[in-house]
Amino acid sequence: MANLRSPHHLRQGLTTDPAESPRLRLRWPVFVALGVAGLLMLAWAEGGESPLRPIAQPVQLPEQP
């Protein structure tokens, strides 16, 4: 009896190489863009929480002859 299953599918119905899936190839840029957008939003929200203060203090200079 001939095997009617396609040799390119596993028992779970997945292809042998998931990286060849066109849906996966189109999704990874979306995940990268979402990650970058999340990091930018976090940096924007966290930045500027503390007010800027001048960093000035008296310094003693050595006497010059």
N, C-alpha and C positions, 0 to 999 in steps of 0.2 A: 504494500500500500504506500502511496506517495505521501510525503510530508506536505501538508497544506499550509503550514505556518510559514511566514516570511522569515528568512534567515537573519533579517536585520532587526528583529524585535526579540526582546527578552521575555521572560515569563510575566513580568509585571506590565508589559505593554510599552516599555520605554525603548528608545532606540539604543543601539550599542554605544554610541558616543553622544552624550547630551550636549557637547559643545557644538555639534553640527546643527542643532535645533535653531531654526531661524528666529523663533520667539526669544530664545536665550541670547542670541547675538544682538537683538534689538533692545533687550532689557538692561544689559550691563551699563550702557551709557546713562540710562535713566537713574540707576542706583548710584553711579559715580556723581552725577549732577545733584542728586538729592543729598548725598553726603557732603559735597562741597558747599551747597546752599545751607545745610545745617551748621557746618563749621563757621561759615560767614555770619550767620544769624547769632550764634553763640558769641563770637568775637565782638560783634556789634553791641550785644546786650551787656557783656561783661566789661567792655572797654569804657572808660570815662566814669566809672562809679566813684572813684576817689578824686577830689579836686586837686589841681596842680598847686604845689607850694614851691616858693623859691628856695633853692638850696644855697643859702648864704649864711656864713658864719664868720666871726672875726678870726683873722689869722695873724699871728705875730711874725713880723719880718725881722730878720737879723739886722743888727745895726751896721751901717756902712761907714767905713772910716773916711 
